[in-house]
């Protein structure tokens, strides 16, 4: 099957002559969305900076990006899954399993190998999700709801019900250190965002994920191996969670088997806020990254204003709903 039989994922659509014509309207819509997210980030930073001038300190802004990094990396992985029309509710529990695994591996093997093994554990969790979904035909929501509980239990079993301490300094430095003043998690976040955006825009894999999310039956009839590519999306999401688990272990200097419980909804919110449809077939890696930064900025800003944590949850939830409502209105007008 030639690539021209499918609708490319970004700005071009096939023409009858086999070439491509630029979808200027779609390109303008995506640019407007990304521009709108950037404006929101600037407005939040400026507003909190006026209220609390120290918020604009470069060190503080870098800390905001550091807080956004883990959620952002999870959101990138979740975007791959949502593009197929699925969802992974187990990523928070996968973070817990991989955090504990990373802590134990770090005590036995060199730091680089421990990181790779933690990512591998996350990928295996994702593979289990993908196989259960594609082989059994059970909906992703039900499968990952079940594995969310399984992985949470495994994390406690592996850790013996308590945190893993004694993380080597070399492991901490590998993921919690910095390069030229930039924290390593922030650097990884930026690199993975760029790579994921390129994968979505320029690779057949990205094109197939969007085709599957648009209409899986049509994609299957077109010759796409729907099960294989769907499972791969869950593997990528699991690997992203594995990296996040390793990062959190390095930053905390310990591996808590209850890590990640509060990351699931935040990661999904960042993804959807960035323009990814829960129904599948449309998404943006850059949008997911910007969504994570918006949530981190809002949380950090409210903290600087001494707003209590439970009020912060209300404010973040309201902001997410407002963003989705604005997006829904924009889609309705476009339709």
Buried (B, 14 or more C-beta within 10 A) or exposed (E): EEEEEBBBBBBBEBEEEEEEEEBEEBEEBBEEBBEBBBEBBEEBBEEBBEEBEEBEEEEBBBBBBBBBBBBBBBBBBBBBBBBBBBBBBBBBBBBBBBBBBBBBBBBEBBBEEBBBBBBBBBBBBBBBBBBBBBEEEEEBEEBBEBBBEBBBBBBBEBBEEEBBEEBBEEBBEBBBEBEEEEBBBBBBBBEBBEEBBEBBBEEBBBBBBBBBBBBBEEBBEBEBBBBEBBBBBBBBBBBBBBBBBBBBBBBBBBBBBBBBBEBBBBBBBBBBBBBBBEEBBBBBBBBBBBBBBBBBBBBBBBBBEEBEEEEBEEBBEEBBEEBBEEBEEBEEEEE
